[in-house]
Amino acid sequence: MWWLLGLPGILLVAWGVASAHRVLYPEHHLLPIPHPEPSVEAHRLIAEDGRAFTVWRLRPHSPRARVLLCHGYYASRYQVLDIAQGLRQRGYEVLVLELRGHGDRPGPCTLGMKESADGIQVLTWAKAQSGVAEIPVGVVGLSMGAAVVCQIAARCQMVRAVVVDSVYSRLFPVLCRSMWIRYCVPAVPWGWVTWCSLHLALRRRLSRIDPVVLAERLTVPLLAIQGGEDRRVVPLLGREFYQRWAGPKERWFEPQVAHVGMFAKHPVEYCDRISAFFDRVLVV
């Protein structure tokens, strides 16, 4: 009889371990490779924990500014390669970072904790290797990549402007919504068990690095991009983040656009708007 009483606890522990593993080791989704594929410089760097990774660099002849570009969850650097090419054509040097557990990089994904350190390392390396006078730096991130660039901006004084596409204000409700969409399980108890398991696995309170927490102390200019048909990050979460941002800010919102769908709908205008924003706030 005693084992019947302990069965719910065993099931919850098993769920927590399995669901946390699925979050930290996301499925690899194959993304189309742009054709023709733009030419990139591939550079191999060593992260703070000793793991090697590759950064792609796209350089125009005389860059006006430097941009670090981060893709989203379940994606890879191919998600943002067309964006990178568009920004290069508009005079920006672009660094494309592949996040841990995505594309060619082994996991685990750390939801921005180590990825933000990787991004700062890339910017520091690029500054040392550029061989030109110091140029201003901006960051662009999509979905989870947007959360990563917020962490980078909060930790790195080089960053002078931020662009986020489909950013969430808090990770927990996005996690619970994703679990409901995929598994039809409620937040209580399954979402909370997964959330606690992630804290144990990463040894960090994830709520402390939520974009909405960082937004209250970020004073650099912001461009926030979001669609009204986003099923992963409901507009309410994006709006909360935007309202909390402490610095100057502007927003591009379209009601009929899905999660990270603005570039697919407006590829030329997307790069034009980001370039115009950086021209105003970065390029003197």
Summary of the structure (lengths in Angstrom):
residues: 284
radius of gyration: 19.2
end to end distance: 74.4
largest distance: 74.9
contacts: 962
relative contact order: 0.14
helix: 46%
strand: 18%
